[in-house]
Amino acid sequence: MKLNGKILLKGLGLHSGKECELLIEPYDCEEILMRSGDKELPLSKFTLNGTNRGSDYIFPDGSKIKTCEHVLSALTGMGIWSGARITVKGGEMPALDGCGKILSEEIKKHSVDPLAISWPSPHCQGAQESETEGLMINNSVIVSTEDKKRFVAAFPSDRLHVTYTVEYDFIGTQIFDYEHSPENYYENIASARTFAMESEINYLRSHGMALGGSLDNAIAVGKKIQAKGGLRWPDEFVRHKVLDLIGDLASIGRPLNAHIIACRAGHELHLKLAEKLRQNLKGE
């Protein structure tokens, strides 16, 4: 899939609460480029940080583009890995609908052959390229917390397959098994919204986070689950974690052929896995 028109979206940043602007336009490049002000880098060249309830992309001078995961999830989930430049004003991606639905719809309107693309299949072994430059791995790659209770692992596979498990108070345990294709992403992942525990909201806002969050772009979870229009699926929470993971894996800079198994993970572990997989590329 290739963009054939510009996409301009505006809104509040999820954490900053400030007006932000997102421009995605066709551009002659082999990897998605992202820029802010006069600074520009391909996704694979950014330093990454996932410790602040979102995925931040950091330029060499220390400046950041914050909360990139939903936008990058929609782009790469819908099959766009090159030929696009993202320009962000305001230092953070606009929260939009708290998922990838709005942007996925815009991509369908402004692309060539929307959804007419299949995920790359391998034609060789090892960390080598497929016809569409998909990354393959020979061995398992695992990152975890020190107590091993939270982890993300990548195992060799001929395409992207995700098995994700979450466990939260009031939500319980949810497991989602996802076989990637742009069609499957659009139908089953793009509309899954971000969420926050009501017990954490005051803490987050006192630390400069979630200032742009509302029921227009998030689900509030407590003894009662508050979601505008109700939940879109009973397991919307774990589907959103799959959305986040796909967006975080975009930092590799190209599609990944692997079976990802994630248990009670989040942006920090997602990005640590992506950084390890980047090392595979350096060794090609």
C-alpha positions as CSV (number, residue, x, y, z in Angstrom):
1,M,0.0,0.0,0.0
2,K,1.3,3.5,-0.8
3,L,-0.1,6.9,0.1
4,N,-1.3,9.0,-2.7
5,G,-2.5,12.1,-0.8
6,K,-1.8,14.1,2.4
7,I,-3.5,13.4,5.7
8,L,-3.8,16.3,8.2
9,L,-5.2,15.7,11.6
10,K,-5.3,17.9,14.7
11,G,-6.3,17.4,18.4
12,L,-5.1,17.4,21.9
13,G,-2.1,15.4,22.9
14,L,-3.1,12.5,25.2
15,H,-0.6,13.4,27.9
16,S,0.2,17.1,27.3
17,G,-3.4,18.2,26.8
18,K,-2.1,20.7,24.3
19,E,-3.1,21.2,20.7
20,C,-1.0,19.1,18.4
21,E,-0.9,18.6,14.6
22,L,-0.1,15.6,12.5
23,L,0.7,15.7,8.8
24,I,1.4,12.5,6.9
25,E,2.3,12.9,3.2
26,P,3.7,10.8,0.4
27,Y,7.5,11.1,0.3
28,D,10.2,9.3,-1.7
29,C,11.9,7.3,1.1
30,E,12.7,3.6,1.8
31,E,11.5,3.9,5.4
32,I,8.9,6.0,7.2
33,L,10.5,9.4,8.1
34,M,9.4,11.4,11.1
35,R,10.1,15.1,11.7
36,S,9.6,17.9,14.2
37,G,10.7,21.4,13.4
38,D,13.9,21.2,11.4
39,K,14.8,17.7,12.7
40,E,14.0,14.5,10.7
41,L,15.0,10.8,11.1
42,P,13.8,7.4,9.8
43,L,12.0,5.4,12.5
44,S,14.8,3.0,13.0
45,K,17.3,5.7,13.9
46,F,15.5,7.2,16.8
47,T,16.3,6.5,20.5
48,L,13.3,5.0,22.2
49,N,11.6,5.5,25.6
50,G,8.6,3.7,26.8
51,T,8.6,4.5,30.5
52,N,6.1,7.4,30.4
53,R,2.8,5.6,29.6
54,G,3.5,5.9,25.9
55,S,6.2,5.5,23.3
56,D,8.5,8.5,22.9
57,Y,10.9,8.9,19.9
58,I,14.0,10.9,20.8
59,F,16.2,12.9,18.4
60,P,20.0,13.1,19.0
61,D,19.6,16.6,20.6
62,G,17.2,15.1,23.2
63,S,14.0,16.6,21.9
64,K,11.1,14.2,21.6
65,I,8.0,13.3,19.7
66,K,5.7,11.8,22.4
67,T,3.0,9.1,22.3
68,C,3.8,7.8,18.8
69,E,2.4,4.3,19.2
70,H,-1.2,4.7,17.9
71,V,-0.3,6.6,14.7
72,L,2.6,4.2,13.9
73,S,0.3,1.3,14.6
74,A,-2.3,2.5,12.1
75,L,0.3,3.2,9.4
76,T,2.2,0.0,9.6
77,G,-0.8,-2.1,10.6
78,M,-2.5,-0.9,7.3
79,G,0.6,-1.9,5.4
80,I,2.6,1.4,5.0
81,W,6.3,1.0,5.7
82,S,7.8,3.4,3.2
83,G,7.0,6.3,1.0
84,A,5.6,8.4,3.8
85,R,6.8,11.3,6.0
86,I,5.2,12.2,9.3
87,T,5.5,15.8,10.5
88,V,4.4,16.6,14.1
89,K,3.7,20.0,15.6
90,G,3.3,20.3,19.4
91,G,5.8,17.7,20.5
92,E,3.2,14.9,20.8
93,M,0.9,13.0,18.4
94,P,-2.7,14.1,18.7
95,A,-4.7,11.6,20.7
96,L,-7.6,11.5,18.1
97,D,-9.9,8.6,19.1
98,G,-7.4,6.9,21.4
99,C,-6.9,4.1,18.9
100,G,-6.2,3.7,15.2
101,K,-9.7,4.0,13.7
102,I,-9.7,7.6,12.4
103,L,-6.2,7.3,10.9
104,S,-7.0,3.9,9.4
105,E,-10.0,5.4,7.7
106,E,-7.9,8.3,6.3
107,I,-5.3,5.8,5.0
108,K,-8.0,4.0,3.1
109,K,-9.1,7.2,1.5
110,H,-5.6,8.4,0.6
111,S,-3.8,5.3,-0.6
112,V,-3.4,3.2,-3.6
113,D,-5.1,-0.2,-3.5
114,P,-6.3,0.0,0.2
115,L,-6.0,-3.3,2.0
116,A,-4.8,-5.0,-1.2
117,I,-1.6,-6.2,0.3
118,S,-0.4,-9.3,2.1
119,W,2.2,-9.5,4.8
120,P,5.6,-10.4,3.5
121,S,6.5,-14.1,3.2
122,P,10.1,-15.2,3.6
123,H,12.2,-16.6,0.8
124,C,15.4,-17.1,2.9
125,Q,16.5,-18.0,6.4
126,G,18.1,-15.8,9.1
127,A,17.8,-12.1,9.7
128,Q,17.5,-11.4,6.0
129,E,15.1,-9.6,3.7
130,S,11.9,-10.9,2.0
131,E,10.7,-9.3,-1.2
132,T,9.2,-6.5,0.8
133,E,12.1,-6.3,3.3
134,G,10.5,-8.2,6.1
135,L,12.8,-9.0,9.0
136,M,13.2,-12.7,9.9
137,I,14.9,-14.2,12.9
138,N,16.7,-17.5,13.4
139,N,16.5,-17.6,17.2
140,S,14.1,-16.5,20.0
141,V,14.6,-13.0,21.4
142,I,13.2,-12.4,24.9
143,V,13.0,-9.4,27.2
144,S,11.4,-9.4,30.6
145,T,11.2,-7.7,34.0
146,E,13.7,-8.9,36.6
147,D,11.0,-11.1,38.3
148,K,10.1,-12.6,34.9
149,K,6.4,-12.0,35.5
150,R,6.2,-9.7,32.5
151,F,7.8,-10.5,29.2
152,V,7.7,-10.2,25.5
153,A,9.3,-12.8,23.3
154,A,9.8,-13.2,19.5
155,F,10.1,-16.6,17.9
156,P,10.9,-17.5,14.3
157,S,7.8,-17.5,12.0
158,D,7.0,-16.9,8.4
159,R,4.7,-14.0,9.2
160,L,3.6,-11.7,12.1
161,H,1.6,-13.6,14.7
162,V,0.8,-12.2,18.1
163,T,-0.4,-13.9,21.2
164,Y,-1.0,-11.4,24.0
165,T,-2.2,-11.9,27.6
166,V,-3.2,-9.1,30.0
167,E,-4.3,-9.2,33.6
168,Y,-5.9,-6.3,35.4
169,D,-8.1,-5.6,38.4
170,F,-11.8,-5.2,37.3
171,I,-10.9,-6.6,33.8
172,G,-9.4,-10.0,34.8
173,T,-7.3,-12.0,32.4
174,Q,-7.8,-11.6,28.6
175,I,-5.9,-13.4,25.8
176,F,-6.0,-12.5,22.2
177,D,-4.4,-14.4,19.3
178,Y,-3.8,-12.3,16.2
179,E,-2.6,-13.3,12.7
180,H,-1.5,-10.1,10.9
181,S,-2.9,-8.8,7.7
182,P,-4.0,-5.2,7.0
183,E,-7.6,-6.6,6.6
184,N,-7.4,-8.3,10.0
185,Y,-5.8,-5.2,11.6
186,Y,-8.6,-2.9,10.2
187,E,-11.4,-5.2,11.3
188,N,-10.2,-6.4,14.7
189,I,-7.5,-4.1,16.1
190,A,-7.7,-0.5,14.8
191,S,-10.8,0.4,16.8
192,A,-9.6,-0.9,20.2
193,R,-9.2,2.2,22.5
194,T,-6.6,3.0,25.1
195,F,-7.7,2.7,28.7
196,A,-6.7,3.8,32.2
197,M,-7.5,2.7,35.7
198,E,-9.6,5.2,37.6
199,S,-7.4,4.8,40.6
200,E,-4.4,6.0,38.6
201,I,-5.8,9.0,36.9
202,N,-5.1,11.6,39.6
203,Y,-1.5,10.3,39.9
204,L,-1.0,10.5,36.2
205,R,-2.4,14.0,35.9
206,S,-0.3,15.2,38.9
207,H,2.8,14.0,37.0
208,G,1.9,15.7,33.7
209,M,0.2,12.7,32.0
210,A,-3.3,12.0,30.7
211,L,-4.1,15.7,30.6
212,G,-5.8,15.3,27.2
213,G,-7.5,12.0,28.2
214,S,-11.3,11.8,28.2
215,L,-14.1,9.4,27.4
216,D,-13.8,10.6,23.8
217,N,-10.4,8.9,23.5
218,A,-10.1,6.4,26.3
219,I,-11.9,3.9,28.5
220,A,-11.9,4.4,32.3
221,V,-11.7,1.2,34.3
222,G,-12.9,0.9,37.9
223,K,-15.6,-0.9,39.6
224,K,-17.7,0.3,36.7
225,I,-16.2,0.4,33.2
226,Q,-16.9,3.7,31.4
227,A,-16.7,3.7,27.7
228,K,-18.4,6.0,25.2
229,G,-20.9,3.9,23.3
230,G,-20.0,0.9,25.5
231,L,-17.2,-1.6,24.8
232,R,-16.6,-2.4,21.1
233,W,-15.6,-6.0,22.1
234,P,-15.6,-7.7,25.5
235,D,-11.8,-8.1,25.1
236,E,-11.2,-4.6,23.8
237,F,-8.4,-4.1,26.4
238,V,-6.2,-6.9,25.2
239,R,-6.9,-5.9,21.5
240,H,-5.6,-2.4,22.3
241,K,-2.4,-4.0,23.7
242,V,-1.9,-5.7,20.4
243,L,-2.5,-2.3,18.7
244,D,0.2,-0.8,20.9
245,L,2.6,-3.6,20.2
246,I,2.2,-3.3,16.4
247,G,2.9,0.4,16.8
248,D,6.0,-0.1,18.9
249,L,7.4,-2.7,16.5
250,A,7.3,0.0,13.8
251,S,10.4,1.4,15.4
252,I,12.3,-1.5,13.7
253,G,11.8,0.3,10.4
254,R,10.4,-2.6,8.5
255,P,7.9,-5.5,8.8
256,L,8.7,-8.3,11.2
257,N,8.1,-12.0,10.5
258,A,7.9,-13.5,14.0
259,H,5.5,-15.1,16.5
260,I,5.3,-12.5,19.4
261,I,4.2,-13.8,22.8
262,A,3.5,-11.0,25.3
263,C,2.4,-11.4,28.9
264,R,1.5,-8.4,31.0
265,A,3.8,-6.3,29.0
266,G,3.7,-2.6,27.9
267,H,5.5,0.0,25.9
268,E,8.8,-0.3,27.8
269,L,9.2,-4.0,27.1
270,H,7.8,-3.7,23.6
271,L,10.5,-1.1,22.7
272,K,13.2,-3.1,24.4
273,L,12.3,-6.0,22.2
274,A,12.4,-3.7,19.1
275,E,15.8,-2.5,20.1
276,K,17.1,-6.1,20.3
277,L,15.6,-6.8,16.9
278,R,17.3,-3.7,15.5
279,Q,20.6,-5.3,16.5
280,N,19.7,-8.2,14.2
281,L,19.5,-5.8,11.3
282,K,22.9,-4.3,12.1
283,G,24.3,-7.8,11.9
284,E,23.0,-8.6,8.4
